[in-house]
Amino acid sequence: ELAYTADDVVRIHASGKLVACIGIENGYVIGKDLSLLEKYHSLGARYITLAHGGHNDIADSSTPRESLGDDGPEHDGISDFGEQVVAEMNRLGIMVDVSHISKAAMLDAVRLSKAPVIASHSSTKAIADVARNMDDEQLLALKENGGVMQTVALGAFVKKTPEAKTEAITALRDEMGIEGFGGLRDLSPEKRTEYDAERAKIEEQWPGANVQQFVNHIDHAVKLIGIEHVGISSDFDGGGGITGWDNASETLNVTLELVRRGYSEEDIKKLWGENLLRVWRQVEQVAQDMKPQA
């Protein structure tokens, strides 16, 4: 069932159903039309990632794209228009998502937002120094803001990929004519089987990240900013999946590793969703407080 509020999530879960929520992973979709934020909110969107791969009119991305004309920062953080976007998201009760955006933009977002922000799928630079992860300064700023970062089980963000492995994967994709983010979906079943077999050989030579390494990121964040500001995300539909948690059926393995490391049942509940629900409720309250008084 679709959830539009934090309380909906609790009610739907208690009924035994699975919960679905609507998010938008790139603020690019509003162009420069602020009114579209209200439109998307009315359609059910409850978080928006300010930018994705490549800069947009709202904010700089942590991963600029030359193919989009990016040459260094465009706004040095969040643009003037982006400031209006954050304010309107606060007014409407849409969570501000700082995953994918540059460090400068992320620090701008926590400064500008009247409500706590989320990092819907980011891990820690202290464990894996890649552009998409958050460094300790960002994590501490997130804590100060009251937000939550959702540690992400995407192998390249959990464990830095050796250059030789990246080259081997690129060569395989080129050889099979796979282009772009969704190129795998264009392969015939036979070609996909061939690709998977060759990719398995690459993984055997350079093993990817596993659940233990994933939980190392959780450990680091919890020690730095506290259990209340850390969560978990899979990103299964966006490249996520690691050894031991490669699909939803293996989710228990993450909980088992947390138990092995001494996390309590209450801690684990917070990591698996209660922290995000707390932020969502605070975002809802800020929106309520911003309504004109009758």
Disulfide bonds with the S-S distance in Angstrom:
none
